[in-house]
């Protein structure tokens, strides 16, 4: 299933809403080919040196992990994957039906569980 133009616009609005959160640096929707299709860095934020490369590397890891289904039956599907680094926290949320990912980069001080709950609240009404 692909993402319709209307859904893509809604995703863009949701990413903008996420970027209002003080600790979020980047919020983007990435397709199964790894291309950014909506969202981006917060206005006025300078990416850390290599941020885009790190996001791409993280995306590759997440894509591989998200498509692995061997534990879905016993443990349930992946809700999100997170990596805490010295300079940033990276979190991804797979949308399996449309085969896209929400990718977030946040300040290292962010509480991952609180962030995950906020993201679920914002994206709950997106089909």
C-alpha positions in Angstrom: 0.0 0.0 0.0 1.4 3.4 -0.9 0.9 6.7 0.8 -1.7 9.0 -0.8 -1.0 12.7 -1.3 -3.5 13.6 1.4 -1.9 11.2 3.9 1.5 12.6 2.9 0.3 16.1 3.6 -1.1 15.0 7.0 2.3 13.4 7.8 4.0 16.7 7.0 1.7 18.5 9.4 2.3 15.9 12.1 6.1 16.3 11.6 5.7 20.1 12.0 3.7 19.5 15.2 6.5 17.3 16.5 9.1 19.9 15.7 7.4 22.2 18.1 8.7 20.0 20.9 11.8 21.6 22.4 13.9 18.5 22.4 13.2 17.3 18.9 15.7 18.2 16.2 14.4 16.2 13.3 11.1 14.6 12.4 10.7 12.9 9.0 8.8 10.3 7.1 11.0 8.0 5.2 9.8 5.6 2.5 11.0 2.0 2.1 13.8 3.1 -0.3 15.2 5.3 2.4 14.1 8.6 0.9 12.8 11.5 3.0 9.2 12.1 1.8 8.0 14.5 4.4 9.4 16.5 7.3 13.0 17.4 8.1 15.2 19.4 10.5 13.7 22.0 12.9 14.0 25.5 11.5 17.1 27.2 12.9 18.7 23.9 13.9 22.1 23.2 12.5 22.6 19.5 12.0 25.5 18.0 14.0 28.4 17.2 11.7 27.4 14.0 10.0 23.8 14.1 11.2 22.4 13.3 7.8 24.8 10.4 7.4 24.0 9.1 10.8 20.3 9.3 10.1 20.8 7.4 6.9 22.8 4.7 8.7 20.2 4.5 11.5 17.5 4.3 8.9 19.2 1.3 7.2 19.5 -0.4 10.6 15.9 0.3 11.5 14.6 -0.8 8.1 16.3 -4.1 8.5 15.1 -4.6 12.0 11.6 -3.4 11.3 11.0 -5.9 8.5 12.2 -8.8 10.6 9.1 -10.7 11.7 10.4 -13.7 13.5 9.4 -12.4 17.0 6.1 -10.8 16.0 4.0 -13.9 16.9 5.5 -14.4 20.3 6.3 -10.8 21.3 4.1 -8.7 19.1 5.2 -6.3 16.4 7.8 -3.6 16.9 6.3 -0.4 18.3 9.5 1.7 18.0 13.2 1.4 18.0 15.5 3.8 19.9 19.2 4.4 20.1 20.7 6.8 22.7 23.9 8.4 21.7 26.1 11.0 23.3 24.9 13.8 21.1 21.4 12.6 20.1 18.6 10.1 20.6 17.3 8.5 17.4 13.9 6.9 17.5 11.9 5.3 14.6 8.3 4.2 14.4 7.5 1.8 11.6 4.1 2.1 9.8 4.0 -1.5 8.4 0.8 -1.1 6.3 2.3 1.7 4.2 5.9 0.5 4.6 7.2 3.9 5.8 9.0 5.0 8.9 8.8 8.0 11.2 12.3 8.9 12.1 13.0 11.3 15.0 16.3 12.8 16.2 16.2 14.5 19.6 18.4 16.0 22.2 20.2 13.5 24.4 18.3 14.7 27.4 14.9 13.6 26.1 12.9 10.9 27.9 12.4 8.3 25.3 9.2 6.9 26.8 7.6 10.3 27.2 8.6 11.1 23.6 7.1 7.8 22.4 3.8 8.5 24.1 3.7 12.0 22.6 4.4 10.6 19.1 1.7 8.0 19.5 -0.8 10.8 20.6 0.1 12.9 17.6 -0.1 10.1 15.0 -3.0 8.0 16.4 -5.5 9.4 14.0 -3.3 8.9 10.9 -4.4 5.9 8.8 
